[in-house]
Amino acid sequence: MLITLVLQSAQETAEKAPPNFLTPNGGLMIWTVGIFLIVLLVLSRYAFKPITAAVQAREKALEDAIEGAKRDREEAAKLLDEQRRHLEASRDEGQKIVAAARAAAEEVRSDMLDAARAQQQEILERAKQEISRERDDAIADLRREAVDLAILGASKVIEKNLDDKSNRDLIEKFLTSLDTNSITR
C-alpha cells in the first residue's frame, strides 16, 4: 500500500510539469532519508560488524607479521653475529694449527739436519778409521817387503841364508825400534 501511494504521487508530479531536479521535493526527501536509515540499520546490524571484525583481524595479522619479522630479523642478526664469532674462532684456530704445523715442520727439518750431520760425522769417522787402517796395512806391507828385501840383500851380502824365522824376528825388532815418523815420511 505504501508503494502504491508513492507511485501515485510520483505519477501525479510527472503529469503536472516536467521534472526539475534542482527544486526540492518534500516527499522524495522523506522517502530518501527513510530508505537511507533502513539501509543504514540493516548494514550496521549485518555488515558493519563483520567488516569491522575482518579489518581488525587483518590489522592484528599485519601487526603480528611485522612483530614476527622484527623477531626474525633480530634472531638472524644474533645468528649472524654468532656465525661471525665461530668463523673468527675457526680462523684463529686454523692459524694456530698452521703455526703449530710450521713449528713441527721446522723441528722435523732440524732433526733431519742433525741426523744428516751426525751421519756425515759418522761417515767421516769411518772414512778416517778406514784410511788409518789402510795406512797401517800399507805400512805393514811395506815393512814386510822391506824385511824381505833386507833379508834378500843381507843373504846376498853374506852369501849365506840364515834361518828365515830368526832373520824376520831380527829385522822386525829393528824396524819397530825405528821412529815411526821417519818411516812414514
Rosetta silent file (secondary structure, phi, psi, omega in degrees, C-alpha in Angstrom):
SEQUENCE: MLITLVLQSAQETAEKAPPNFLTPNGGLMIWTVGIFLIVLLVLSRYAFKPITAAVQAREKALEDAIEGAKRDREEAAKLLDEQRRHLEASRDEGQKIVAAARAAAEEVRSDMLDAARAQQQEILERAKQEISRERDDAIADLRREAVDLAILGASKVIEKNLDDKSNRDLIEKFLTSLDTNSITR
SCORE:     score description
SCORE:     0.000 S_00000001
   1 L     0.000  -39.486  177.476    0.000    0.000    0.000 S_00000001
   2 H   -62.245  -38.770 -178.693    2.824    2.324    0.758 S_00000001
   3 H   -66.892  -38.978  179.880    4.298    1.566   -2.584 S_00000001
   4 H   -64.482  -38.809  178.238    1.069    2.405   -4.358 S_00000001
   5 H   -64.671  -41.003 -179.459    0.928    5.780   -2.669 S_00000001
   6 H   -65.468  -39.733 -179.400    4.477    6.506   -3.654 S_00000001
   7 H   -67.913  -39.426  179.186    3.749    5.515   -7.225 S_00000001
   8 H   -65.343  -43.003 -179.865    0.624    7.669   -7.390 S_00000001
   9 H   -64.738  -38.548  179.426    2.421   10.654   -6.020 S_00000001
  10 H   -68.936  -33.768 -179.801    5.216   10.191   -8.490 S_00000001
  11 H   -70.935  -40.292  179.935    2.696    9.856  -11.338 S_00000001
  12 H   -64.946  -42.304 -179.700    0.858   12.999  -10.356 S_00000001
  13 H   -70.194  -31.928  179.704    4.008   15.016  -10.201 S_00000001
  14 H   -70.497  -31.132 -178.232    5.164   13.645  -13.534 S_00000001
  15 H   -78.212  -28.845 -174.437    1.905   14.682  -15.175 S_00000001
  16 H   -72.580  -52.644 -175.464    1.914   18.201  -13.846 S_00000001
  17 L  -150.327  164.251  176.583    5.221   19.525  -15.055 S_00000001
  18 L   -68.012  146.702 -175.055    8.491   18.436  -16.389 S_00000001
  19 L   -69.521  139.343  176.292   10.771   17.309  -13.598 S_00000001
  20 L  -121.309  116.354 -174.170   13.251   19.824  -12.245 S_00000001
  21 L   -75.885  -16.035 -178.186   15.980   18.222  -10.295 S_00000001
  22 L   -88.981  -14.437  178.346   17.031   21.406   -8.567 S_00000001
  23 L   -86.795  134.522 -178.863   13.715   22.131   -6.881 S_00000001
  24 L   -71.563  138.883  177.548   13.241   20.443   -3.531 S_00000001
  25 L  -120.700  116.270 -174.391   10.532   17.834   -3.306 S_00000001
  26 H   -63.497  -43.674 -178.180    9.466   17.113    0.268 S_00000001
  27 H   -65.189  -42.109 -179.509    8.012   13.669   -0.316 S_00000001
  28 H   -65.892  -37.614  179.075   11.029   12.495   -2.211 S_00000001
  29 H   -65.826  -40.353 -179.966   13.324   13.765    0.512 S_00000001
  30 H   -64.550  -46.890  179.996   11.404   11.944    3.213 S_00000001
  31 H   -64.327  -38.734  179.954   11.436    8.742    1.289 S_00000001
  32 H   -65.146  -43.956  178.976   15.133    9.092    0.521 S_00000001
  33 H   -66.316  -39.599  179.697   16.000    9.720    4.171 S_00000001
  34 H   -63.564  -47.460 -179.693   13.763    6.825    5.265 S_00000001
  35 H   -64.493  -39.647  178.471   15.306    4.371    2.849 S_00000001
  36 H   -60.348  -43.578 -179.880   18.784    5.590    3.814 S_00000001
  37 H   -65.844  -38.390  178.782   18.035    4.973    7.508 S_00000001
  38 H   -65.574  -46.160  179.677   16.659    1.490    6.791 S_00000001
  39 H   -63.633  -39.865  178.107   19.693    0.588    4.686 S_00000001
  40 H   -61.992  -42.756  179.465   21.981    2.058    7.385 S_00000001
  41 H   -64.076  -45.733 -179.552   20.239   -0.017   10.065 S_00000001
  42 H   -64.044  -44.849 -179.569   20.474   -3.234    8.015 S_00000001
  43 H   -65.054  -40.784 -179.051   24.105   -2.584    7.140 S_00000001
  44 H   -67.163  -33.686 -178.778   25.062   -1.723   10.723 S_00000001
  45 H   -76.968  -42.863 -171.495   23.370   -4.844   12.012 S_00000001
  46 H  -108.309  -21.394 -173.521   24.561   -7.354    9.403 S_00000001
  47 H  -114.495  -42.816 -173.748   27.524   -5.884    7.504 S_00000001
  48 H   -64.810  -40.731 -179.439   29.475   -3.321    9.540 S_00000001
  49 H   -64.204  -48.876  177.923   30.284   -5.635   12.482 S_00000001
  50 H   -64.289  -38.796  179.256   31.710   -8.449   10.319 S_00000001
  51 H   -64.656  -43.627  178.849   33.554   -5.943    8.113 S_00000001
  52 H   -63.721  -41.952  178.900   34.972   -4.183   11.192 S_00000001
  53 H   -64.052  -41.028  179.218   35.941   -7.534   12.721 S_00000001
  54 H   -65.061  -40.691  179.165   37.624   -8.584    9.465 S_00000001
  55 H   -65.887  -41.748  178.559   39.512   -5.277    9.276 S_00000001
  56 H   -65.512  -41.015  178.164   40.609   -5.616   12.912 S_00000001
  57 H   -63.224  -40.691  178.635   41.674   -9.230   12.336 S_00000001
  58 H   -64.963  -42.258  177.491   43.627   -8.122    9.263 S_00000001
  59 H   -61.717  -42.794  179.161   45.279   -5.313   11.257 S_00000001
  60 H   -64.919  -41.218  178.742   46.185   -7.770   14.019 S_00000001
  61 H   -62.844  -40.660  178.214   47.566  -10.244   11.490 S_00000001
  62 H   -65.721  -43.265  178.068   49.658   -7.471    9.925 S_00000001
  63 H   -62.632  -42.030  177.633   50.920   -6.334   13.339 S_00000001
  64 H   -63.350  -40.307  178.992   51.764   -9.939   14.243 S_00000001
  65 H   -65.207  -40.299  178.657   53.557  -10.368   10.913 S_00000001
  66 H   -65.334  -44.720  177.654   55.533   -7.167   11.500 S_00000001
  67 H   -62.429  -42.540  177.545   56.433   -8.266   15.037 S_00000001
  68 H   -61.955  -40.745  178.269   57.395  -11.713   13.726 S_00000001
  69 H   -64.872  -39.609  177.669   59.550  -10.115   11.050 S_00000001
  70 H   -63.368  -45.523  178.617   61.251   -7.955   13.701 S_00000001
  71 H   -61.902  -43.099  179.312   61.886  -11.016   15.877 S_00000001
  72 H   -63.307  -39.914  179.279   63.176  -12.947   12.871 S_00000001
  73 H   -64.982  -43.299  178.210   65.445  -10.049   11.925 S_00000001
  74 H   -64.144  -42.357  178.961   66.809   -9.834   15.486 S_00000001
  75 H   -64.843  -40.720  177.949   67.299  -13.600   15.598 S_00000001
  76 H   -63.955  -39.202  177.923   69.013  -13.520   12.189 S_00000001
  77 H   -64.402  -41.714  177.704   71.293  -10.729   13.423 S_00000001
  78 H   -62.714  -45.129  179.173   72.153  -12.799   16.517 S_00000001
  79 H   -63.553  -38.021  177.641   72.821  -15.870   14.376 S_00000001
  80 H   -63.956  -43.745  177.057   74.943  -13.788   12.018 S_00000001
  81 H   -61.775  -42.679  179.966   76.986  -12.470   14.945 S_00000001
  82 H   -63.832  -42.284  177.706   77.353  -15.995   16.298 S_00000001
  83 H   -63.884  -38.384  177.675   78.433  -17.275   12.879 S_00000001
  84 H   -64.407  -41.896  177.870   80.950  -14.451   12.610 S_00000001
  85 H   -63.019  -44.033  177.962   82.342  -15.343   16.039 S_00000001
  86 H   -62.101  -42.106  179.170   82.557  -19.008   15.035 S_00000001
  87 H   -62.935  -43.302  179.098   84.227  -18.047   11.773 S_00000001
  88 H   -64.776  -42.835  178.168   86.726  -15.839   13.599 S_00000001
  89 H   -62.820  -41.818  178.222   87.386  -18.600   16.143 S_00000001
  90 H   -63.998  -40.858  178.471   87.854  -21.104   13.310 S_00000001
  91 H   -62.521  -44.544  178.126   90.182  -18.698   11.540 S_00000001
  92 H   -62.357  -43.957  179.747   92.212  -18.252   14.745 S_00000001
  93 H   -63.568  -39.865  177.284   92.295  -21.996   15.307 S_00000001
  94 H   -62.267  -41.421  178.504   93.376  -22.526   11.705 S_00000001
  95 H   -65.627  -38.143  177.184   96.195  -20.024   12.147 S_00000001
  96 H   -63.931  -41.993  179.640   97.247  -21.797   15.342 S_00000001
  97 H   -63.548  -43.214  178.921   97.231  -25.143   13.524 S_00000001
  98 H   -63.283  -42.536  178.690   99.278  -23.677   10.671 S_00000001
  99 H   -63.263  -42.477  178.574  101.739  -22.173   13.166 S_00000001
 100 H   -64.733  -39.468  178.479  101.998  -25.493   15.008 S_00000001
 101 H   -65.249  -39.906  177.727  102.500  -27.322   11.714 S_00000001
 102 H   -63.767  -42.882  179.128  105.222  -24.881   10.742 S_00000001
 103 H   -62.931  -43.045  179.323  106.903  -25.352   14.125 S_00000001
 104 H   -64.511  -40.739  178.531  106.630  -29.132   13.791 S_00000001
 105 H   -64.419  -40.728  178.558  107.989  -28.967   10.248 S_00000001
 106 H   -64.692  -39.434  178.435  110.866  -26.795   11.427 S_00000001
 107 H   -65.440  -43.231  178.384  111.551  -29.257   14.257 S_00000001
 108 H   -63.369  -42.439  178.021  111.469  -32.191   11.835 S_00000001
 109 H   -60.105  -45.532  179.348  113.749  -30.262    9.478 S_00000001
 110 H   -62.131  -44.279  178.203  116.118  -29.520   12.366 S_00000001
 111 H   -61.308  -42.194  179.899  116.049  -33.164   13.463 S_00000001
 112 H   -65.075  -40.700  177.664  116.733  -34.296    9.900 S_00000001
 113 H   -63.628  -43.644  178.193  119.631  -31.840    9.602 S_00000001
 114 H   -61.466  -42.974  179.276  121.032  -33.045   12.931 S_00000001
 115 H   -64.511  -40.678  178.898  120.660  -36.649   11.824 S_00000001
 116 H   -65.187  -40.927  178.341  122.320  -35.846    8.494 S_00000001
 117 H   -64.821  -42.106  178.760  125.165  -34.070   10.285 S_00000001
 118 H   -63.831  -41.929  178.959  125.568  -36.999   12.683 S_00000001
 119 H   -64.936  -40.728  177.222  125.511  -39.420    9.779 S_00000001
 120 H   -61.576  -44.389  179.489  128.032  -37.251    7.928 S_00000001
 121 H   -62.892  -41.111  179.396  130.263  -37.173   11.016 S_00000001
 122 H   -63.586  -42.324  178.667  129.923  -40.935   11.373 S_00000001
 123 H   -63.671  -42.016  178.276  130.835  -41.424    7.709 S_00000001
 124 H   -62.455  -43.140  178.924  133.819  -39.120    8.143 S_00000001
 125 H   -62.784  -43.442  178.624  134.937  -41.024   11.258 S_00000001
 126 H   -63.398  -40.662  178.873  134.586  -44.343    9.454 S_00000001
 127 H   -63.795  -42.632  178.285  136.489  -42.934    6.488 S_00000001
 128 H   -61.909  -43.608  178.900  139.248  -41.696    8.811 S_00000001
 129 H   -63.722  -41.187  179.230  139.380  -45.100   10.503 S_00000001
 130 H   -62.818  -44.063  178.668  139.400  -46.811    7.114 S_00000001
 131 H   -62.547  -44.575  179.740  142.190  -44.519    5.918 S_00000001
 132 H   -62.050  -43.906  179.161  144.132  -45.131    9.137 S_00000001
 133 H   -64.617  -43.225  177.980  143.676  -48.894    8.820 S_00000001
 134 H   -62.548  -40.457  178.773  144.661  -48.804    5.152 S_00000001
 135 H   -63.028  -45.972  178.946  147.727  -46.714    6.066 S_00000001
 136 H   -62.260  -40.603  177.308  148.638  -49.166    8.829 S_00000001
 137 H   -63.850  -40.937  179.292  148.132  -52.070    6.420 S_00000001
 138 H   -64.762  -41.822  178.379  150.258  -50.297    3.818 S_00000001
 139 H   -63.349  -42.913  179.056  152.972  -49.651    6.401 S_00000001
 140 H   -62.564  -41.585  177.662  152.825  -53.303    7.493 S_00000001
 141 H   -63.003  -41.658  178.641  153.062  -54.382    3.830 S_00000001
 142 H   -63.747  -40.388  178.615  155.995  -52.037    3.339 S_00000001
 143 H   -62.439  -45.975  179.395  157.703  -53.445    6.431 S_00000001
 144 H   -59.893  -44.052  179.269  157.228  -56.986    5.209 S_00000001
 145 H   -65.926  -39.495  178.424  158.631  -56.064    1.837 S_00000001
 146 H   -63.296  -40.548  178.329  161.463  -54.157    3.499 S_00000001
 147 H   -62.547  -46.925 -179.416  162.191  -57.209    5.664 S_00000001
 148 H   -60.902  -42.880  179.983  162.102  -59.439    2.617 S_00000001
 149 H   -67.822  -40.141  179.545  164.358  -57.064    0.711 S_00000001
 150 H   -64.424  -42.075  179.016  166.697  -56.654    3.675 S_00000001
 151 H   -64.721  -44.743 -179.770  166.934  -60.413    4.111 S_00000001
 152 H   -62.461  -43.094  178.811  167.495  -60.883    0.444 S_00000001
 153 H   -65.488  -41.830 -179.186  170.109  -58.127    0.428 S_00000001
 154 H   -67.280  -39.398 -179.319  171.794  -59.476    3.549 S_00000001
 155 H   -68.752  -29.974  176.475  171.813  -63.001    2.210 S_00000001
 156 H   -70.671  -39.758 -178.774  173.429  -61.781   -0.948 S_00000001
 157 H   -69.674  -46.050 -175.861  175.995  -59.894    1.058 S_00000001
 158 H   -82.381  -24.426 -177.970  176.686  -62.740    3.409 S_00000001
 159 L    62.964   26.158  179.110  176.036  -65.329    0.781 S_00000001
 160 L  -143.611  134.875 -178.311  174.625  -67.397    3.326 S_00000001
 161 L   -96.349  116.466  176.685  170.980  -67.750    4.186 S_00000001
 162 L   -77.571  176.744  177.446  170.340  -67.643    7.808 S_00000001
 163 L   -59.757  128.600 -173.840  167.304  -69.166    9.395 S_00000001
 164 H   -62.156  -41.851 -178.786  164.260  -67.450    7.896 S_00000001
 165 H   -68.174  -44.732 -179.772  162.344  -67.096   11.194 S_00000001
 166 H   -66.945  -36.131  176.135  165.255  -65.689   13.141 S_00000001
 167 H   -61.899  -45.724 -178.972  166.014  -63.265   10.286 S_00000001
 168 H   -62.634  -45.217 -179.296  162.472  -61.987   10.293 S_00000001
 169 H   -61.788  -42.429 -179.740  162.402  -61.540   14.052 S_00000001
 170 H   -62.012  -46.758 -177.482  165.665  -59.660   13.988 S_00000001
 171 H   -70.592  -39.057  179.096  164.551  -57.254   11.238 S_00000001
 172 H   -63.857  -38.946  175.490  161.098  -56.695   12.748 S_00000001
 173 H   -61.498  -41.555  179.759  162.730  -55.733   16.053 S_00000001
 174 H   -64.439  -45.033 -178.165  164.920  -53.320   14.181 S_00000001
 175 H   -67.786  -37.302  178.603  162.012  -51.761   12.265 S_00000001
 176 H   -71.296  -27.395  177.766  159.873  -51.363   15.374 S_00000001
 177 H   -73.816  -21.310  177.855  162.739  -49.712   17.175 S_00000001
 178 L   -69.647  157.261  177.538  162.903  -47.114   14.416 S_00000001
 179 L   -70.917  130.090 -178.635  160.875  -43.970   14.740 S_00000001
 180 H   -63.469  -33.424 -179.570  157.500  -44.423   13.039 S_00000001
 181 H   -68.303  -33.637 -178.425  157.580  -40.868   11.727 S_00000001
 182 H   -70.705  -25.634  179.946  160.848  -41.397    9.892 S_00000001
 183 H   -79.874  -40.464 -175.636  159.289  -44.376    8.036 S_00000001
 184 H   -74.092  -18.815 -179.598  156.061  -42.618    7.083 S_00000001
 185 L   -75.793    0.000    0.000  157.894  -39.604    5.716 S_00000001
